[in-house]
Amino acid sequence: MNDKTIEEQIQAKGLTAPRVTPADIEAEIASEHYFTAKDGACGFTIAAINAPPQLALLTFCVLVLHNGFTVTGESACASPENFDAEIGRTIARQNAVQKVWPLLGFRLRDQLAARVLTEADAEADLAGTPRPDNPSAA
């Protein structure tokens, strides 16, 4: 089951409470970057000559979110004969995206837990008196 299938099930059941959606995840991504461990190890150095060939089978994806935070995903290929750069990037991105879900879930939960400012709260603030209890906002 993938994120799209789960999203379809949620919509089919009419679940409408605030939640993080696949579209929210995609909207949060400012840029994505891919490289292999060999690329990272070698960079612009002479180390490329001595780099183990296995490093070329490990693909990384770095997602930069709009607030500047970064998450990473990786994909390792067990058999060199099966290595495909495009598949490696796809899997690495999927793994990085999975790390964004809890971050946006935490942000949403904070927003949902924030106390609602009522008119009575505003009046108390202006009067310099304590705010009345607001159990419906909890």
N, C-alpha and C positions, 0 to 999 in steps of 0.2 A: 504494500500500500504506500502510495507517495502523497506528497502534500496536496497535489491537485485532486486526487481521489478523496482525501479527507475533507477538503474544502467543499467538494460536490455533496458529500454526505451531510455536512453541517448545513448547507443551504437547503438541501432536500428536506431536512427535518425542521426547517424554519427557526433555527437557533439564531437569535438576533442580538443577544447581549454583546457588549463591547468585547472584542477579541483581536488578536494579532492574526492577520491574514497573509497569504503568500504575496499579495500585492503590496502590503505594508513592508514586508522584508525587501522586496525588489526596490521599492521607493526609497528605502534607507541607504541603499548602496550607491556611493558616489563614484567609485571606480574599482576595477578588479585587475589583478596582476598575476601572471603565471611565470613560473620558472622551475627548473629541475634542481635537485640537490647539486648536480654537477655544475650548473650555471652559478649557483650560490657559492660553491666551494672554489670555483676557478675565477669567476669574475674577470678582472683584467690582469690577472697574475700569471706567472709561469707555471703555477700549480696544475694547470690543465694537462700538462704532460704526464704527471703522476697521479691524476685523479682515477680512482677505481671506476670501472665501467658501470658498476651497480648504481652509482649516483645518478646516472642518466635515467634510471627507472623510477625515481621518486619525484613526483610532481607536486608542487605547492601552489596554492591559490591564496592570495592576500586580498581580502575585501576591505576597502576603505569606506567607512560609513560617513554620512554627511557631517557628523559632529567631530570627525577626525579619528575616532576609535578604529582600530583594526582587528580583524579576526582572520584566522588562517584555517585552511583545510589542506589535507594531503591525500595522495593516492600512490600506493606502492604496487609495482608489478612484480609478481613472483617469477614469471618466466620471461626472460628477455625477448623470446620469439613472439610473445603476445603483446609487447609494448606498442601502444598507439597513443601518440601525444594528445590527440583530440579527446579520446576516452579518458585519459589521465586527467586532463584539465576539467572535464565534465564532472568526474567523481570528486576531484579536489574541491571544486566549487560547491557541489552538493554538501560536502562535509563542512565547509566554511559556513554555508547558509544555515546549517543545523545549529551552529553556535550563536547565530543572531537571534533565533527564536526566544531563548530565555532572557536575553537582554531586553528585547522589546516587551516581553511578558512582564518583566520587572517594572519597566517604565509605565506600562498600562496599569499595573496593579497599584503603583504609587498614585497615579492620576485618579483611579477609582476610589482609593482610600482617603484622598484629600477631603477635608471637611468642606461642605458647601457653605458659602457665605450667604446667609439669609439677610433679609431687610432688617430684621431685629438685631442681627450681629452688627450690621453697618451702623445702625442707630446707636447701639451700645458703644461701638468704637468712637463715634463722633462725640458721644456724651462723656467718654472716658470712664465708662462703667464696665464691669465684667459682662462678657457675652452670656446670653441665656443658653441653657442646655439645648442641644439640637439633636435628639436621638434619631430622627429620620435621616440625617446625613451620614450616620455611621455605617 
